[in-house]
Amino acid sequence: MTETQQCRITDQQWADAALIWDYHQMKHELRPCDAAIGLGSHDFGVPTYAAELFHANLFTTLVFTGGPNPTHPERFPRGEAAHFTERAVALGVPANAVLQEPTARNTGQNIQFSRDSLATAGLDVRSVMLISMPYMERRAYATCRRLWPEVEVICASAPMSLDDYVQAIGDDTLVIDNLVGDLQRVIEYPRLGFAIEQDVPVRVRDAYGRLLNGGFDSRLLR
C-alpha cells in the first residue's frame, strides 16, 4: 500500500479491521498447562506477556521458538528465540525454565520443533499454551490442532484493543495488512494440509474482501 492510501484508511476499513481482529482471537479461558510455547514474531509483546503468565503460575516450562524474523531480520539478528529468552529472563523468568528452539521459520515448524524440544527434555505434555501476537491466535490454534492433535491447546496473547496494538506497533497499515494476511492463511492452509478447517463467518469474509479491494495485501501468500 502506498503512503497516500495509508493516509486514507476509512471508518469502514477500521470497522472491518476490528471485526477481523476480534475473529482472530480465540478467547480461551486461561488455566495451568503442562508447558507454553512463545511463538516467534516481530513483536516483543510475546515474551513480555509470557513472563507475566509464568509469574501467574500457569506453566513451569516455556519454549521460545524462531530463527531470524523473515520480515524484519534486522530486529532480532540472533533469532527470535534468543532475543525472546533474554527479554523473559530480564522480566524474572528463570533461565532454567526456558527452552530455546532457534531454527523454526514458520508456524508449523514452531509447533513441530517445540514439541520435539519438549520431548527431548523428557516432558510429558498433554496441554500446551500457545502465546502469540493477538491476531495470530486462530492460525496458531488451527496449526497446532493439525500437527499435534493429541494435545489440548490454550491460546493466549496480550489483552489489548486493536487501537492499542496499532499504537504499540506504530504502523496502522502494516497491522491491517497482517490481519488480512493471517485471515488468508486461516482460509487457505487447511486445503494445503497445514491447519484444520475453521468456520469463517460471512461478515468476516465480507470484511476481508473489502480490505483486499482496498489494497491491504502486502502480507498475502503469493
Backbone as ProteinMPNN parsed JSONL, in Angstrom:
{"seq_chain_A": "MTETQQCRITDQQWADAALIWDYHQMKHELRPCDAAIGLGSHDFGVPTYAAELFHANLFTTLVFTGGPNPTHPERFPRGEAAHFTERAVALGVPANAVLQEPTARNTGQNIQFSRDSLATAGLDVRSVMLISMPYMERRAYATCRRLWPEVEVICASAPMSLDDYVQAIGDDTLVIDNLVGDLQRVIEYPRLGFAIEQDVPVRVRDAYGRLLNGGFDSRLLR", "coords_chain_A": {"N_chain_A": [[0.839, -1.186, 0.0], [0.457, 2.262, -0.739], [1.859, 5.409, 0.541], [-0.058, 7.368, 0.232], [-2.468, 5.905, 0.185], [-2.266, 4.902, 2.775], [-2.826, 7.109, 4.332], [-5.482, 7.353, 4.046], [-7.224, 5.591, 5.348], [-10.352, 4.41, 5.893], [-13.391, 4.904, 7.866], [-15.014, 2.643, 7.517], [-13.102, 0.747, 6.761], [-11.56, 0.616, 9.104], [-13.51, -0.44, 10.79], [-13.917, -2.916, 9.553], [-11.364, -4.017, 9.925], [-11.341, -4.188, 12.726], [-13.318, -6.107, 13.133], [-12.142, -8.39, 11.997], [-9.862, -8.559, 13.595], [-11.077, -9.221, 16.061], [-12.153, -11.712, 15.362], [-9.849, -13.26, 14.971], [-8.967, -13.828, 17.53], [-9.114, -16.315, 19.988], [-10.27, -16.364, 22.456], [-9.927, -18.005, 24.685], [-10.281, -19.41, 27.939], [-7.866, -18.876, 30.306], [-5.776, -21.239, 31.904], [-3.817, -23.395, 34.053], [-1.203, -25.071, 32.282], [0.734, -27.825, 30.928], [3.013, -26.963, 29.603], [4.327, -24.075, 27.876], [4.426, -22.347, 24.74], [6.149, -19.824, 23.257], [5.539, -18.147, 20.481], [7.522, -17.323, 17.694], [7.972, -14.012, 16.36], [7.589, -10.6, 15.159], [7.253, -9.135, 17.403], [7.8, -7.919, 20.562], [5.938, -8.118, 22.491], [5.165, -10.736, 22.88], [7.165, -12.32, 24.452], [7.057, -10.694, 26.696], [4.423, -10.883, 27.657], [4.408, -13.614, 28.041], [6.179, -13.876, 30.185], [4.659, -12.654, 32.175], [2.532, -14.477, 32.384], [3.927, -16.735, 33.202], [4.741, -15.936, 35.771], [2.28, -15.897, 36.887], [1.887, -18.485, 37.448], [0.969, -20.285, 35.502], [2.281, -22.106, 33.963], [5.289, -24.09, 34.027], [7.357, -24.583, 32.344], [8.749, -23.134, 29.486], [8.895, -22.658, 26.067], [10.713, -20.872, 23.702], [10.51, -20.141, 20.33], [11.95, -19.848, 17.12], [13.837, -18.603, 14.4], [15.829, -16.058, 12.772], [13.73, -13.26, 12.132], [11.673, -13.437, 9.32], [10.483, -11.273, 8.021], [11.413, -8.953, 9.247], [14.442, -9.08, 9.573], [16.457, -7.596, 10.718], [15.58, -6.883, 13.186], [15.734, -8.886, 15.169], [18.554, -10.031, 15.236], [19.989, -12.264, 16.179], [18.149, -14.198, 16.188], [14.729, -15.003, 16.884], [14.088, -16.675, 19.084], [16.316, -16.446, 20.789], [16.413, -13.679, 21.444], [13.85, -13.342, 22.545], [14.026, -15.021, 24.751], [15.948, -13.69, 26.287], [14.53, -11.338, 26.896], [12.418, -12.386, 28.473], [13.833, -13.544, 30.624], [15.005, -11.256, 31.667], [12.742, -10.196, 32.729], [12.314, -11.728, 34.906], [11.857, -14.489, 34.6], [13.128, -17.653, 35.329], [16.191, -18.761, 33.913], [16.556, -21.5, 33.649], [14.026, -22.416, 33.257], [13.373, -22.117, 30.672], [13.305, -23.247, 27.353], [15.091, -23.124, 24.317], [14.333, -22.926, 20.918], [15.819, -22.538, 18.052], [15.509, -22.584, 15.238], [13.158, -22.671, 13.709], [11.158, -21.515, 10.984], [8.613, -20.911, 10.299], [5.113, -21.074, 11.278], [4.201, -23.718, 11.432], [6.614, -25.139, 11.752], [7.402, -23.932, 14.151], [5.581, -25.156, 15.933], [6.055, -27.955, 15.535], [8.865, -28.255, 16.023], [9.076, -27.235, 18.588], [7.529, -29.049, 20.016], [9.178, -31.292, 19.687], [11.417, -30.401, 21.115], [10.414, -30.256, 23.709], [9.83, -32.949, 24.128], [12.402, -34.039, 23.974], [13.439, -32.946, 26.263], [12.268, -34.539, 28.081], [9.642, -34.169, 28.911], [6.258, -34.788, 29.552], [3.772, -33.75, 27.755], [0.556, -32.8, 27.87], [-1.135, -30.724, 27.713], [-0.932, -27.523, 26.247], [0.068, -24.141, 26.16], [-0.25, -21.708, 23.794], [1.434, -18.862, 23.048], [1.105, -15.865, 21.501], [1.146, -13.198, 19.003], [-1.701, -10.989, 19.121], [-3.403, -11.164, 16.817], [-2.74, -13.575, 15.762], [-3.679, -15.782, 17.038], [-5.812, -17.57, 16.202], [-4.836, -18.789, 13.859], [-2.546, -20.031, 14.898], [-3.741, -21.832, 16.67], [-5.233, -23.479, 14.866], [-3.168, -24.565, 13.381], [-1.687, -25.981, 15.318], [-3.595, -27.884, 16.139], [-3.747, -29.402, 13.863], [-1.124, -30.428, 13.556], [-0.379, -31.44, 16.005], [-2.365, -33.151, 17.264], [-3.126, -34.557, 19.536], [-2.724, -33.069, 21.806], [-4.04, -30.801, 24.246], [-5.027, -27.512, 23.529], [-4.447, -24.218, 24.502], [-4.917, -20.888, 23.767], [-3.192, -17.781, 23.967], [-2.713, -14.285, 24.267], [-1.382, -10.961, 24.611], [-3.702, -8.994, 26.303], [-5.399, -6.608, 24.591], [-6.77, -3.793, 22.81], [-7.524, -3.281, 19.292], [-6.847, -0.642, 18.583], [-4.991, -0.001, 20.601], [-2.997, -1.848, 19.985], [-2.204, -1.027, 17.435], [-1.104, 1.459, 18.106], [1.048, 0.561, 19.646], [2.61, -0.816, 17.766], [2.958, 1.092, 15.8], [2.387, 1.417, 13.104], [-0.223, 1.643, 11.214], [-1.182, 0.674, 8.744], [0.443, -1.572, 8.241], [-0.375, -3.246, 10.34], [-3.082, -3.758, 9.627], [-2.646, -4.99, 7.158], [-1.377, -7.309, 8.113], [-3.458, -8.484, 9.592], [-5.2, -9.145, 7.513], [-3.537, -10.844, 6.008], [-3.123, -12.992, 7.809], [-5.728, -13.936, 8.0], [-6.161, -14.832, 5.401], [-4.463, -17.05, 5.47], [-5.694, -18.628, 7.432], [-7.942, -19.325, 5.973], [-6.869, -20.604, 3.664], [-4.879, -22.488, 4.426], [-5.905, -25.02, 5.454], [-6.629, -26.432, 3.123], [-4.15, -26.893, 2.06], [-3.093, -28.634, 3.831], [-1.908, -27.702, 6.143], [-3.232, -26.881, 8.411], [-6.157, -27.175, 10.553], [-9.593, -26.954, 9.464], [-11.375, -23.911, 9.866], [-14.344, -22.282, 10.887], [-15.4, -19.528, 9.068], [-17.152, -16.757, 9.447], [-19.68, -15.21, 7.355], [-19.769, -12.403, 7.492], [-17.193, -11.818, 8.289], [-15.71, -12.752, 6.124], [-16.685, -10.996, 4.199], [-15.706, -8.546, 5.184], [-12.992, -9.042, 4.906], [-12.814, -9.253, 2.089], [-13.453, -6.603, 1.358], [-11.277, -5.197, 2.475], [-9.149, -6.333, 1.065], [-9.796, -5.393, -1.511], [-9.356, -2.773, -0.988], [-6.633, -2.587, -0.995], [-5.026, -3.682, 1.0], [-2.796, -5.742, 1.124], [-0.167, -6.594, 1.419], [0.842, -8.688, 2.901], [-0.034, -11.045, 1.901], [-0.132, -14.506, 0.859], [1.601, -15.45, -2.031]], "CA_chain_A": [[0.0, 0.0, 0.0], [1.233, 3.484, -0.83], [1.662, 6.35, 1.638], [-1.334, 8.046, 0.007], [-3.511, 5.011, 0.672], [-2.141, 4.78, 4.222], [-3.439, 8.279, 4.953], [-6.901, 7.375, 3.719], [-7.957, 4.478, 5.946], [-11.699, 4.923, 6.144], [-14.093, 4.349, 9.02], [-15.434, 1.289, 7.175], [-11.922, -0.133, 6.808], [-11.241, 0.379, 10.509], [-14.521, -1.359, 11.321], [-13.604, -4.243, 9.011], [-10.163, -4.498, 10.612], [-11.706, -4.554, 14.099], [-14.069, -7.366, 13.055], [-11.175, -9.468, 11.755], [-9.077, -8.626, 14.835], [-11.866, -9.968, 17.036], [-12.27, -13.097, 14.89], [-8.572, -13.972, 15.127], [-8.711, -14.172, 18.927], [-9.888, -17.496, 20.354], [-10.974, -16.058, 23.715], [-9.827, -19.141, 25.598], [-10.076, -19.15, 29.367], [-6.522, -19.317, 30.647], [-5.645, -22.109, 33.063], [-2.487, -24.007, 34.028], [-0.873, -26.052, 31.244], [1.993, -28.535, 31.164], [4.107, -26.16, 29.044], [3.902, -22.984, 26.999], [5.275, -22.06, 23.59], [6.121, -18.443, 22.796], [5.75, -18.24, 19.043], [8.348, -16.27, 17.13], [7.253, -12.946, 15.671], [8.305, -9.329, 15.192], [6.606, -8.396, 18.477], [8.298, -8.22, 21.9], [4.815, -8.367, 23.379], [5.039, -12.17, 23.155], [7.906, -12.716, 25.664], [6.622, -9.888, 27.833], [3.215, -11.495, 28.202], [4.787, -14.95, 28.507], [6.736, -13.726, 31.531], [3.535, -12.377, 33.075], [1.793, -15.721, 32.602], [4.786, -17.603, 34.01], [4.665, -15.479, 37.163], [0.932, -16.23, 37.36], [1.916, -19.934, 37.712], [0.173, -21.014, 34.509], [3.145, -23.163, 33.419], [6.634, -24.066, 34.61], [8.323, -24.708, 31.252], [8.409, -22.228, 28.397], [9.739, -22.763, 24.873], [10.69, -19.802, 22.711], [10.839, -20.762, 19.063], [12.064, -18.977, 15.967], [15.116, -18.076, 13.954], [15.702, -14.658, 12.374], [12.403, -12.937, 11.617], [11.791, -13.337, 7.859], [10.016, -9.972, 7.553], [12.262, -7.911, 9.83], [15.622, -9.794, 10.089], [17.311, -6.699, 11.485], [15.023, -6.651, 14.518], [16.267, -9.893, 16.086], [19.612, -10.607, 14.397], [20.426, -13.567, 16.693], [16.989, -15.083, 16.149], [13.627, -14.667, 17.79], [14.154, -17.45, 20.329], [17.362, -15.893, 21.663], [16.013, -12.355, 21.942], [12.679, -13.51, 23.404], [14.502, -15.594, 26.008], [16.599, -12.621, 27.045], [13.503, -10.451, 27.436], [11.698, -13.07, 29.548], [14.743, -13.684, 31.768], [15.114, -9.918, 32.25], [11.489, -9.967, 33.45], [12.259, -12.578, 36.08], [11.672, -15.922, 34.343], [14.418, -18.338, 35.499], [16.746, -19.269, 32.654], [16.395, -22.958, 33.556], [12.631, -22.724, 32.921], [13.186, -21.78, 29.264], [13.96, -23.992, 26.283], [15.18, -22.352, 23.08], [14.277, -23.636, 19.636], [16.266, -21.392, 17.264], [15.602, -22.852, 13.804], [11.869, -22.63, 13.01], [10.975, -20.379, 10.08], [7.184, -20.679, 10.086], [4.318, -21.505, 12.431], [4.213, -25.174, 11.501], [7.881, -25.54, 12.362], [7.33, -23.523, 15.564], [4.861, -26.189, 16.69], [6.734, -29.25, 15.446], [10.182, -28.235, 16.646], [8.88, -27.05, 20.032], [7.086, -30.358, 20.524], [10.365, -32.142, 19.756], [12.265, -29.902, 22.203], [9.797, -30.669, 24.971], [10.01, -34.392, 24.254], [13.818, -34.269, 24.269], [13.639, -32.57, 27.665], [11.641, -35.561, 28.907], [8.376, -33.677, 29.451], [5.018, -35.377, 29.038], [2.918, -32.577, 27.562], [-0.81, -33.101, 27.468], [-1.788, -29.44, 27.455], [0.075, -26.531, 25.893], [-0.401, -22.779, 25.951], [0.406, -21.026, 22.686], [1.454, -17.428, 23.298], [1.367, -15.293, 20.181], [0.557, -11.893, 18.762], [-3.158, -11.133, 19.241], [-4.089, -11.559, 15.582], [-2.215, -14.864, 15.306], [-4.189, -16.87, 17.876], [-6.606, -18.59, 15.499], [-3.962, -19.564, 12.964], [-1.711, -20.892, 15.734], [-4.6, -22.921, 17.151], [-5.553, -24.395, 13.769], [-1.931, -25.256, 13.019], [-1.363, -26.945, 16.37], [-4.574, -28.974, 16.108], [-3.418, -30.237, 12.715], [0.186, -31.057, 13.677], [-0.203, -32.028, 17.339], [-3.795, -33.28, 17.585], [-3.378, -35.208, 20.826], [-2.523, -32.157, 22.924], [-5.049, -29.766, 24.444], [-4.422, -26.235, 23.17], [-4.98, -22.968, 25.031], [-4.265, -19.765, 23.098], [-3.079, -16.584, 24.8], [-1.989, -13.129, 23.74], [-1.539, -9.803, 25.478], [-5.046, -8.429, 26.13], [-5.404, -5.209, 24.171], [-7.652, -3.465, 21.699], [-6.851, -3.02, 18.02], [-6.251, 0.699, 18.651], [-3.796, -0.065, 21.443], [-1.966, -2.597, 19.272], [-1.702, -0.152, 16.379], [-0.223, 2.438, 18.736], [2.278, -0.113, 20.082], [3.406, -1.166, 16.587], [3.307, 2.349, 15.158], [2.16, 1.381, 11.654], [-1.589, 1.149, 11.097], [-1.352, -0.098, 7.516], [1.078, -2.873, 8.429], [-1.228, -4.066, 11.2], [-4.23, -4.23, 8.855], [-2.111, -5.968, 6.209], [-1.144, -8.562, 8.828], [-4.765, -9.079, 9.878], [-5.691, -9.728, 6.26], [-2.675, -11.969, 5.65], [-3.391, -14.143, 8.667], [-7.033, -14.5, 7.644], [-5.957, -15.628, 4.193], [-3.858, -18.324, 5.854], [-6.748, -19.411, 8.086], [-8.819, -19.837, 4.918], [-6.193, -21.413, 2.656], [-3.982, -23.526, 4.925], [-6.477, -26.363, 5.541], [-6.551, -27.073, 1.808], [-2.754, -27.268, 1.839], [-2.712, -29.609, 4.842], [-1.122, -27.062, 7.199], [-4.055, -26.494, 9.556], [-7.523, -27.661, 10.491], [-10.584, -26.008, 8.96], [-12.044, -23.032, 10.82], [-15.507, -21.582, 10.353], [-15.194, -18.094, 8.854], [-18.485, -16.19, 9.2], [-19.839, -14.419, 6.135], [-19.426, -10.994, 7.728], [-15.735, -11.727, 8.33], [-15.253, -12.882, 4.734], [-17.017, -9.75, 3.506], [-14.737, -7.543, 5.627], [-11.737, -9.447, 4.264], [-12.889, -8.863, 0.684], [-13.38, -5.145, 1.226], [-9.908, -4.749, 2.757], [-8.339, -6.707, -0.094], [-10.088, -4.449, -2.58], [-8.768, -1.503, -0.589], [-5.186, -2.62, -1.177], [-4.305, -4.178, 2.192], [-2.427, -7.054, 0.596], [1.285, -6.809, 1.385], [1.214, -9.894, 3.647], [-0.696, -12.201, 1.313], [0.6, -15.563, 0.165], [1.603, -15.193, -3.466]], "C_chain_A": [[0.878, 1.242, 0.0], [0.977, 4.386, 0.368], [0.338, 7.086, 1.487], [-2.487, 7.199, 0.511], [-3.484, 4.938, 2.193], [-2.838, 5.932, 4.925], [-4.948, 8.285, 4.792], [-7.639, 6.138, 4.23], [-9.311, 5.004, 6.412], [-12.287, 4.309, 7.413], [-14.542, 2.92, 8.747], [-14.262, 0.321, 7.239], [-11.489, -0.397, 8.241], [-12.238, -0.594, 11.136], [-14.273, -2.777, 10.825], [-12.385, -4.838, 9.706], [-10.492, -4.945, 12.027], [-12.471, -5.868, 14.132], [-13.118, -8.548, 12.872], [-10.27, -9.651, 12.967], [-9.801, -9.474, 15.87], [-11.98, -11.44, 16.645], [-10.986, -13.884, 15.154], [-8.324, -14.426, 16.567], [-9.677, -15.265, 19.394], [-10.69, -17.318, 21.642], [-11.017, -17.266, 24.654], [-9.683, -18.661, 27.041], [-8.71, -19.715, 29.757], [-6.536, -20.144, 31.92], [-4.283, -22.78, 32.977], [-2.349, -25.079, 32.944], [0.476, -26.694, 31.562], [3.199, -27.74, 30.671], [3.494, -25.042, 28.211], [4.906, -22.832, 25.874], [5.072, -20.596, 23.215], [6.511, -18.417, 21.334], [6.544, -17.036, 18.529], [7.533, -15.268, 16.33], [8.136, -11.706, 15.678], [7.981, -8.534, 16.452], [7.138, -8.829, 19.841], [7.161, -8.373, 22.916], [4.679, -9.835, 23.746], [5.852, -12.574, 24.387], [7.486, -11.919, 26.891], [5.385, -10.496, 28.48], [3.5, -12.903, 28.708], [5.361, -14.88, 29.918], [5.629, -13.464, 32.545], [2.765, -13.653, 33.398], [2.612, -16.725, 33.407], [4.671, -17.224, 35.483], [3.276, -15.702, 37.756], [0.772, -17.73, 37.59], [1.033, -20.725, 36.751], [0.973, -22.109, 33.802], [4.504, -23.027, 34.087], [7.728, -24.194, 33.56], [7.838, -23.888, 30.07], [9.405, -22.432, 27.261], [9.588, -21.477, 24.065], [11.243, -20.368, 21.415], [10.918, -19.723, 17.959], [13.49, -18.559, 15.68], [14.983, -16.596, 13.633], [14.33, -14.391, 11.768], [12.481, -12.72, 10.112], [11.371, -11.981, 7.309], [10.914, -8.843, 8.016], [13.522, -8.554, 10.415], [16.529, -8.905, 10.938], [16.842, -6.538, 12.924], [15.595, -7.613, 15.551], [17.394, -10.64, 15.365], [20.127, -11.959, 14.881], [19.277, -14.563, 16.77], [15.966, -14.728, 17.206], [13.752, -15.394, 19.122], [15.162, -16.849, 21.3], [16.927, -14.566, 22.264], [14.8, -12.458, 22.872], [13.077, -14.08, 24.764], [15.135, -14.514, 26.882], [15.568, -11.681, 27.666], [12.78, -11.113, 28.618], [12.561, -13.206, 30.8], [14.914, -12.323, 32.455], [13.873, -9.562, 33.064], [11.266, -10.979, 34.569], [11.969, -14.036, 35.86], [13.022, -16.616, 34.503], [14.914, -18.923, 34.176], [16.54, -20.77, 32.515], [14.952, -23.376, 33.312], [12.365, -22.574, 31.429], [13.977, -22.731, 28.37], [13.977, -23.104, 25.044], [15.161, -23.278, 21.879], [14.579, -22.586, 18.568], [16.197, -21.557, 15.748], [14.292, -22.7, 13.039], [11.749, -21.363, 12.174], [9.509, -20.096, 9.768], [6.421, -21.292, 11.252], [4.278, -23.019, 12.558], [5.485, -25.689, 12.143], [7.952, -25.112, 13.818], [6.699, -24.625, 16.401], [5.647, -27.5, 16.702], [8.045, -29.263, 16.215], [10.072, -28.015, 18.159], [8.411, -28.341, 20.686], [8.287, -31.286, 20.68], [11.281, -31.709, 20.904], [11.722, -30.322, 23.559], [9.968, -32.168, 25.194], [11.46, -34.731, 24.614], [14.135, -33.94, 25.72], [12.956, -33.537, 28.63], [10.309, -35.16, 29.498], [7.195, -34.348, 28.758], [3.984, -34.255, 28.95], [1.551, -33.014, 27.042], [-1.649, -31.853, 27.235], [-0.704, -28.401, 27.218], [-0.604, -25.184, 25.697], [0.422, -22.155, 24.829], [0.3, -19.525, 22.911], [1.933, -16.753, 22.021], [0.964, -13.823, 20.156], [-0.963, -12.042, 18.767], [-3.839, -11.634, 17.973], [-3.643, -12.924, 15.055], [-2.815, -16.047, 16.055], [-4.888, -17.957, 17.06], [-5.749, -19.43, 14.571], [-3.063, -20.495, 13.766], [-2.511, -22.092, 16.237], [-4.842, -23.948, 16.048], [-4.331, -25.195, 13.345], [-1.583, -26.332, 14.042], [-2.326, -28.125, 16.35], [-4.302, -29.918, 14.941], [-2.142, -31.046, 12.964], [0.415, -31.782, 14.995], [-1.6, -32.297, 17.902], [-4.08, -33.855, 18.962], [-3.257, -34.271, 22.018], [-3.701, -31.181, 23.017], [-4.386, -28.403, 24.273], [-5.184, -25.085, 23.824], [-4.206, -21.831, 24.358], [-4.289, -18.534, 23.996], [-2.325, -15.51, 24.037], [-2.258, -11.952, 24.66], [-2.904, -9.16, 25.247], [-4.979, -6.944, 25.792], [-6.362, -5.03, 23.007], [-6.831, -3.288, 20.425], [-6.177, -1.65, 18.055], [-4.968, 0.692, 19.464], [-2.654, -0.78, 20.72], [-1.359, -1.742, 18.157], [-0.754, 0.885, 16.957], [1.099, 1.806, 19.158], [3.19, -0.418, 18.896], [3.839, 0.092, 15.837], [3.118, 2.385, 13.66], [0.788, 0.781, 11.41], [-1.8, 0.298, 9.862], [-0.738, -1.483, 7.639], [0.202, -3.78, 9.289], [-2.422, -4.604, 10.41], [-3.782, -5.239, 7.805], [-1.896, -7.322, 6.886], [-2.451, -9.252, 9.2], [-5.309, -9.795, 8.654], [-4.859, -10.951, 5.878], [-2.919, -13.19, 6.513], [-4.746, -14.763, 8.355], [-6.938, -15.301, 6.353], [-5.387, -17.001, 4.538], [-4.856, -19.216, 6.592], [-7.648, -20.058, 7.039], [-8.113, -20.866, 4.047], [-5.399, -22.588, 3.219], [-4.625, -24.906, 5.083], [-6.398, -27.121, 4.215], [-5.146, -27.562, 1.507], [-2.252, -28.282, 2.864], [-1.943, -29.032, 6.007], [-1.908, -26.826, 8.48], [-5.421, -27.136, 9.432], [-8.437, -26.55, 9.968], [-11.174, -25.197, 10.106], [-13.256, -22.394, 10.145], [-15.183, -20.096, 10.24], [-16.548, -17.483, 8.521], [-18.512, -15.299, 7.965], [-19.413, -12.977, 6.349], [-17.915, -10.793, 7.795], [-15.165, -11.845, 6.922], [-15.543, -11.599, 3.951], [-16.04, -8.64, 3.882], [-13.373, -7.79, 4.974], [-11.717, -9.006, 2.804], [-12.782, -7.361, 0.489], [-11.97, -4.628, 1.475], [-8.953, -5.145, 1.634], [-8.55, -5.726, -1.232], [-9.522, -3.061, -2.275], [-7.253, -1.464, -0.648], [-4.374, -3.102, 0.006], [-3.83, -5.609, 1.918], [-0.937, -7.37, 0.655], [1.71, -8.096, 2.068], [0.5, -11.134, 3.118], [0.307, -13.243, 0.838], [0.506, -15.299, -1.333], [1.652, -16.5, -4.231]], "O_chain_A": [[1.918, 1.275, 0.658], [0.024, 4.183, 1.121], [-0.32, 7.397, 2.48], [-3.385, 7.705, 1.185], [-4.533, 4.913, 2.837], [-3.388, 5.747, 6.011], [-5.623, 9.147, 5.354], [-8.591, 5.687, 3.593], [-9.39, 5.926, 7.223], [-11.763, 3.338, 7.957], [-14.467, 2.069, 9.633], [-14.41, -0.803, 7.718], [-11.09, -1.515, 8.567], [-11.857, -1.466, 11.917], [-14.403, -3.735, 11.588], [-12.371, -6.023, 10.038], [-9.984, -5.968, 12.487], [-12.298, -6.662, 15.056], [-13.275, -9.583, 13.519], [-9.945, -10.782, 13.329], [-9.198, -10.352, 16.487], [-11.91, -12.318, 17.505], [-11.046, -15.056, 15.523], [-7.528, -15.339, 16.785], [-10.891, -15.155, 19.221], [-11.663, -18.031, 21.885], [-12.018, -17.51, 25.328], [-9.047, -17.644, 27.316], [-8.441, -20.899, 29.557], [-7.213, -19.804, 32.89], [-3.649, -22.738, 31.922], [-3.256, -25.882, 32.722], [1.254, -26.172, 32.36], [4.282, -27.828, 31.249], [2.306, -25.062, 27.887], [6.086, -23.145, 26.029], [3.959, -20.178, 22.895], [7.671, -18.638, 20.986], [6.269, -15.89, 18.885], [6.535, -15.62, 15.701], [9.278, -11.744, 16.136], [8.385, -7.377, 16.567], [6.952, -9.979, 20.239], [7.404, -8.721, 24.071], [4.141, -10.159, 24.805], [5.269, -13.137, 25.314], [7.554, -12.425, 28.011], [5.307, -10.611, 29.703], [2.904, -13.341, 29.693], [5.062, -15.734, 30.753], [5.663, -13.997, 33.653], [2.39, -13.883, 34.547], [2.057, -17.481, 34.205], [4.52, -18.093, 36.342], [3.108, -15.699, 38.975], [-0.324, -18.204, 37.889], [0.42, -21.719, 37.141], [0.394, -22.949, 33.114], [4.831, -21.979, 34.644], [8.898, -23.943, 33.849], [6.665, -23.94, 29.7], [10.616, -22.384, 27.473], [8.472, -21.044, 23.777], [12.304, -20.992, 21.397], [10.074, -18.833, 17.865], [14.25, -18.208, 16.582], [14.098, -15.935, 14.176], [13.823, -15.195, 10.985], [13.277, -11.899, 9.657], [11.843, -11.572, 6.248], [11.156, -7.888, 7.277], [13.674, -8.579, 11.637], [17.281, -9.4, 11.778], [17.609, -6.107, 13.786], [15.904, -7.215, 16.674], [17.195, -11.774, 14.928], [20.653, -12.733, 14.08], [19.416, -15.64, 17.348], [16.297, -14.222, 18.278], [13.545, -14.795, 20.177], [14.893, -16.753, 22.498], [17.062, -14.356, 23.47], [14.726, -11.745, 23.872], [12.54, -13.68, 25.797], [14.873, -14.447, 28.083], [15.708, -11.274, 28.819], [12.557, -10.472, 29.645], [12.076, -13.006, 31.913], [14.963, -12.249, 33.682], [13.934, -8.734, 33.973], [10.167, -11.079, 35.115], [11.841, -14.78, 36.832], [13.988, -16.2, 33.864], [14.141, -19.509, 33.418], [16.367, -21.272, 31.405], [14.673, -24.567, 33.174], [11.263, -22.865, 30.962], [15.159, -22.986, 28.601], [13.0, -22.414, 24.754], [15.876, -24.279, 21.83], [13.69, -21.814, 18.205], [16.775, -20.744, 15.028], [14.32, -22.608, 11.812], [12.173, -20.284, 12.588], [9.199, -19.145, 9.05], [7.009, -21.95, 12.11], [4.318, -23.551, 13.668], [5.437, -26.581, 12.99], [8.5, -25.84, 14.645], [7.222, -24.986, 17.455], [5.874, -28.082, 17.763], [8.304, -30.192, 16.98], [10.879, -28.544, 18.924], [8.848, -28.682, 21.785], [8.404, -31.987, 21.685], [11.856, -32.555, 21.59], [12.482, -30.699, 24.451], [10.222, -32.608, 26.316], [11.714, -35.598, 25.451], [14.993, -34.573, 26.334], [13.052, -33.379, 29.847], [9.877, -35.746, 30.491], [7.152, -34.455, 27.532], [3.395, -33.864, 29.957], [1.418, -33.524, 25.93], [-2.726, -31.911, 26.643], [0.319, -28.394, 27.902], [-1.7, -25.095, 25.143], [1.648, -22.085, 24.913], [-0.802, -18.979, 22.96], [3.025, -17.032, 21.525], [0.5, -13.275, 21.156], [-1.469, -13.117, 18.447], [-4.76, -12.448, 18.049], [-4.121, -13.374, 14.014], [-2.5, -17.196, 15.747], [-4.584, -19.14, 17.217], [-5.913, -20.648, 14.502], [-2.838, -21.634, 13.357], [-2.024, -23.223, 16.231], [-4.676, -25.148, 16.267], [-4.443, -26.369, 12.989], [-1.227, -27.453, 13.68], [-1.897, -29.265, 16.53], [-4.598, -31.11, 15.027], [-2.085, -32.227, 12.62], [1.295, -32.637, 15.095], [-1.971, -31.718, 18.923], [-5.171, -33.658, 19.499], [-3.644, -34.634, 23.128], [-4.28, -30.788, 22.004], [-3.305, -28.165, 24.812], [-6.406, -24.991, 23.712], [-2.976, -21.819, 24.381], [-5.269, -18.275, 24.693], [-1.415, -15.799, 23.261], [-3.24, -11.944, 25.402], [-3.235, -8.815, 24.112], [-4.555, -6.128, 26.61], [-6.717, -5.984, 22.314], [-5.608, -3.162, 20.471], [-5.042, -1.515, 17.597], [-3.973, 1.301, 19.071], [-1.495, -0.379, 20.822], [-0.144, -1.738, 17.963], [0.29, 1.166, 16.367], [2.153, 2.434, 19.046], [4.41, -0.293, 19.006], [4.946, 0.154, 15.303], [3.632, 3.286, 12.997], [0.636, -0.44, 11.396], [-2.52, -0.699, 9.915], [-1.33, -2.466, 7.192], [0.057, -4.965, 8.986], [-2.742, -5.788, 10.514], [-4.462, -6.241, 7.583], [-2.196, -8.364, 6.303], [-2.543, -10.478, 9.13], [-5.814, -10.913, 8.747], [-5.408, -11.975, 5.472], [-2.924, -14.312, 6.007], [-4.902, -15.981, 8.435], [-7.575, -16.347, 6.23], [-5.793, -18.005, 3.953], [-4.861, -20.431, 6.395], [-8.068, -21.204, 7.198], [-8.697, -21.899, 3.721], [-5.261, -23.603, 2.536], [-3.937, -25.903, 4.86], [-6.128, -28.322, 4.2], [-4.969, -28.539, 0.779], [-1.113, -28.74, 2.776], [-1.372, -29.786, 6.796], [-1.312, -26.593, 9.532], [-5.81, -27.589, 8.356], [-8.097, -25.368, 10.024], [-11.441, -25.729, 11.183], [-13.198, -22.015, 8.975], [-14.742, -19.478, 11.209], [-17.046, -17.673, 7.411], [-17.5, -14.713, 7.582], [-18.766, -12.387, 5.484], [-17.405, -9.74, 7.412], [-14.239, -11.118, 6.565], [-14.729, -11.173, 3.132], [-15.594, -7.881, 3.021], [-12.697, -6.854, 4.547], [-10.724, -8.451, 2.332], [-12.107, -6.893, -0.428], [-11.507, -3.728, 0.775], [-8.051, -4.382, 1.287], [-7.586, -5.276, -1.852], [-9.244, -2.277, -3.183], [-6.647, -0.426, -0.38], [-3.153, -2.948, 0.018], [-4.406, -6.568, 2.431], [-0.484, -8.315, 0.009], [2.827, -8.563, 1.847], [0.434, -12.155, 3.803], [1.435, -12.922, 0.467], [-0.564, -14.96, -1.839], [1.66, -16.495, -5.462]]}, "name": "protein", "num_of_chains": 1, "seq": "MTETQQCRITDQQWADAALIWDYHQMKHELRPCDAAIGLGSHDFGVPTYAAELFHANLFTTLVFTGGPNPTHPERFPRGEAAHFTERAVALGVPANAVLQEPTARNTGQNIQFSRDSLATAGLDVRSVMLISMPYMERRAYATCRRLWPEVEVICASAPMSLDDYVQAIGDDTLVIDNLVGDLQRVIEYPRLGFAIEQDVPVRVRDAYGRLLNGGFDSRLLR"}
